[in-house]
Amino acid sequence: MNAGPEIQVRLASPKERAEQARLSGHCFKKPVTAEALAWRYDQSPHGSSIALLSGPRGEDGVCGYACSPRILVPYGERERAAAVGETGDVMTHPAWRKHGLFRALDARAMQEAAQRGWPCVYGLPNRKSAHIFVQMGWRVVGTIRTWTHWVEQDSRARALRRREGRWRAWTAPFAFRVSRRARAALERGEGQQAQRTTTRGWTRVPQEVERIARSLEAAHPLVLQRDAAWLQWRFLQGVSQAFQIWGVYRADELVGYFVLQRPTVEGVVWLADAAAVDAEAWTACAAHALRQARAWGACALRANAIDEGPWGRWLQQWGFTAPRAHDHLNVILYTHDPQHPVAQLAQDARLWWFTDADRDDETMG
């Protein structure tokens, strides 16, 4: 019996982003370029990614894996913050699936993460693949779902509801009413503030955003850090150029910001991120975001949130409704240092402040 080809697992250097992009093209419908992978893996201000390829020695990779750094801040205490890993771009060429290649890649990625001193690594696999990670020592610590605020009750919105099933289509009028009532309340709240807020579109994220980041970190047990350099990289330097950021000002004082991804062909705008210093500023952020979505002609404003997490509670307050319970991604965690405060808090994803800014995909939808 002939032995199979020798499989080599290797770190992929920045020179191999084109090879990784070709592999991605074989694995996913959503195209990605070498330039986009270089942005994702090599240019983040929080550090370079662990990027791996495996395949027959001397040939292009047939299985890929990436793990990118994020900084987690526990209880607003930056002196105890730590870089952690976020998995992404897990892919195997269709012709090489069911050969056990991914297990070796995962083991090598966790080895590299441990050597970097990352106390834990998280990922967001779908329901079909989460059990594979569990078998390799990962733990499911939460679930994440897509929430929707219905901006317009039109044929596009009804079509989106029908995709979720007959029951969801039948209950569409109720979901539309929930969004409409919340939107009216937001408009009233924003209008009754003693000093009306204004917005300014940003082409460069100002350093004043640090005050908002500190406020967010102090308000929640575990926050993925949002400094000016990271927000600039994440939303304004990406290859897609799909995002726009607005600062929210009260008497010329920056009190919040929100990020929108421009409308998809289906008329969906994504609320990718938001933060504010107080309840009034949060109300203003939501009201302004909804106005912009309507100005863009959207039928729906969507956002992903961890179930029972703090971002999800804000979305509910703003009239977002959830999909069916089984329409979710899993939040998984691999722990290297169980004594580290970041790793301890990460064991329960409901404690995380987590928006679409914190997912490994550059764009949503």
N, C-alpha and C positions, 0 to 999 in steps of 0.2 A: 504493500500500500504506500503510495507516494505521500510524503509529508507536504503540508501546505506551505505557502510562502512565509518567510520570516517576517513577522510584524514588528515594526519599530515605532516606539512612542517617543516623540521629540517635542521640545519647546519650539514654537514657531516664532521666528524673528520678524521684525518689521518688514524685511525684504520678501516675506512669504504671504503678505496680505492678499495678493492677487490669487495665489493658490487656494487660500481659504475662501475667497469670494467665489471661485469656480465651484468648490465643493458645496458651498451654500446654495448655489444655483441648481445643483442636482437634487438638493434636499427640500427646498422650500419654494413656495410660489412667490413669496415676497422677495424681489431682487435686492441684492446688496452689492456694493462696489468695493474695490480695494481701498479707495479713498475713504469710504464710510467706515471700514474696519480699522483703518489707521487712526481715524478720529476717535473711534470707540476704545481701541486698545492702547494707543500710544500717546494720546494728547490730553487725557484727563488731568486736571491739576491735583487730583488726589492720588495719582500714581499710575504706573503702567499695569496692564493686565497680565495675568498668566494665560497664555494662548498655547494650546497644544494641538498637535496633529499626530495621527497614527496611520500606518499603512505599510504595504510591502516595501522593504528596504530599497532605496534608490528610486522610488516612484512617488507620484503625487499622493497626498494624504486622502484617505477614504473615510476617516472619522475625525471629528473636530470637537473642541471643547474650549471654553474661555471662562475666566474667573476674574472679575474686575473689582478694584478696591473702592470702598465707600467708607466714610468716617461716621461712626455711630457715637452719639453723645448721650451718656446716661444722666438723667435728672439735671440737665443743664450744666453739668460739671465737666468742662472741657479738659481739665487736667486729667480726667479719667477716661477721656475719649480714646477710641481705638479704631484703626483701620480693620475692616472685615471684608470678606469676599462676596461677590454676587455672581452666581453662575449665569452663563448665557451662551447662545449659539451652540447648543448641544446638537450635533448632527452626524448622521451616518449615511453614506452613499447607499441608495436603495439596493444595489447589488451586493452590498456587504453587511446587510442587516442580519441579525440573529447569529452572528459569529462571535459574540462575547467581547467585541472590541471596546465597547464603552466602559466596561468595568475597569480595564487597565488604565484608561484615560482618567476616570474619576479618581482612582487610587493615586495616580501621579499628580493630579491637580491638588488633592488634599495634602499630599506630601509637600508640594511647593508652597501651599498656603501656610502650613505649619512652620516651614522654614522662614517665611516672611514674618512670623509672629502674629498672624491674624488669629484672634481667639475663637472665631467662628466664621462660617460661610453660609449664606442663604441662597435659595433658589425658588423659582415659581413654575414648577412643572404642571402639565395638565393632568387630568384624572387618569388618563391611560398610562402615563409613565411614572407617576409618583411612587407606585409600589416598587419599581426597580430601584429607586434611590433608597427607599426604606430597607430593602434587602442588603444594601451596601453600607448601612450604618447611619443613614440620615433619619431625621425625625420630623413628622408633620406637626407644625406648631400653629397652624391657622389656615384659613381659606380666604380667597379674594374674589370679589364679584364686580360686575359692571353695573353701575347705577345710572339712571337716566332721568333727566328733567325734560319734559315734553314742552318745547318752546312753541310749536305750532301744531294744531290738530288738523293735519292735512293727509293727503293720500300717502305721502312718504312716511309719515309717522305711523299710520295704520299698517303699512306694509312691513315696517320694522317689527311691530307688535305681532303680526301674523307669523313671522319667522320663529317666534318663541312658542308657537303652539296655539291650538284652538281656544284653550282657556284664556291665554293671555290676550288674544284678539277680542274675546268676549268682554274682558274686564278693562279694555282700553279706555272707555269713557271715564272710569273711576280714576285711572292713573293720570289722565289729562286734567281732571278737576283738582287732584292733589297738587300738581305742578302749578296750575293757574292760581290757586289760593295762596300758595307759598310765594309765588312771584309778586302778587299784589301786596302781601305783607312785607316783603323785602323792599319794594318800592316805597311803601309808606315809611318804613323804618329809616331808610336812607334819606328820605325827604324831610323827616322830622328832626334830624340832627341839628344842633345849634349852629354848626358851621358845615355847610355843604362840602362834600368832597369832590375833587376833580381827579382826572386821570391824565397820565402822560405816557405815551409809548416810548419804550426804551430801545435804543440801538446799542447801548452799553450799560451794563448793570452798575449802578452807583455803589460806592463803598458804604453809603448810609444804610444799605440793606442789612448790614451787620446787626443793627438794633432790632430789626424784625426777626432775624435768625436767632438771636439770643433770647428774645421773648418766646419764640416757639419752643426752643429747647428747654426753657425754664418751666413751661406749662405741661410737658409730657414726659413720661418716664424714659422714652428712648426715641431719639430723633436722628435721622440721617442728615448730616450737616449740609447747610445751604449757604455757603459763603459766596461773595460776589463773583469770584473767579470761576467757581463751579457752575453757578447759574448761567454765566456768560458762555461757558463751554457747552453746557448741556442743551441750551435752548437757542442760542444765537450764533454758534459756530458750527453746528451740525450740518452735514452735507444736504439734508433734505430741505433746510430753510423753511420748515413747515410751521414754525412757532412765532408767536408775538407775545411780548411781555409789556404789561402796563404797571406803572407805579400808581398807587392811590395816595393822594395828598389831602391833608386837612390844614388849611391855612398855611400852605407851602411846606408843611412838615410831612415827610414820608411816613405813612402809617400802615401800609400794606402793599401787596402786589398780587397779580394773578397772571397766569400763563394760559393761552389758548392755542390749540392746534387748529389750523385753518380747516374749513369744511371739507368733508369727504364728498364723493360723488353722490352719496345717499343723503346728503344734507345734515350730517352729524358733525358737530364741533366738540372737541375734547377739552375738558378743563384739566390741564396737565399738572398744575400746581397752583397753590395760593398760600399766603401767610399774612397775618395781621397782628397788630400789637394789642388790640382790645376788641370787645364785642361789637362796638359801633363800626370799627374799621372792617371787621369780618363781614358785617351786613353790607357795607359799601362795596367790598370786593365782589360779593355774590351778585349784588344788584347790577354793578357795572359789567360783570362777565356776561350776565344774561342779556343785557342790552346789546352788547357787542355781538353775541350769538345771533340775536334777532336782526341786527344790522347786516350781518353776513348772510341772512336768508336761511338760517339753520332751522330744521324741524326739531332737533334734539340736541341737548348738551349732555355729554356723558363723562363719567369718571370712574376709575376703578378704586376700590377701597377694601381693606381687610375687614372681614365681618366682625362686628362689635368693637371695632377700633375707633379712635377719635375722629379721623377724617370721615369715616362713614357716618358718624353722628351728625357732623356738620351737613353732609349731603342730605340726610333725611330732613333736617330742619329746613333746608332750602328747597324741599319739594321733589327730591330725587327718589325714585322707586327702584327696588331691586328686581333682578330676574329670578327665575326659579332657583331653588336652593342647589340643585345639582349642576347648574351652569356656573362652574367656578374653577379657579386654579388653586393649587395647594401652595402654602408657604412652608418650605422645608428648611431644616437647619442641620448643619454638621458642626459639632462642637469640638474644638481643640483644647481650649483652656476653660474647664467648667467653673473655675474659681474667679474668673474675670467678671467684673460687674456687668459689662456689656453682654457677655455670653449668658449670664444668669437671667438678665431681663429679656433677652431675645428668645428664651424658651417659650414665651407666651406672646404670639404676634399681636394680640389685642392691645398690648402696651405700646406698640410701635406707632409713631406718626409716619404714615406711608401713603404717598400719592403716586400718580403715574410718572412723576419725575424719578421715582426710585425703582422703576422697572428697567430691565436690560434692553428692551426695544427702544430705539430712538423715537419712533412714531407709533401711534395707536391706530386701531381700526384695521 
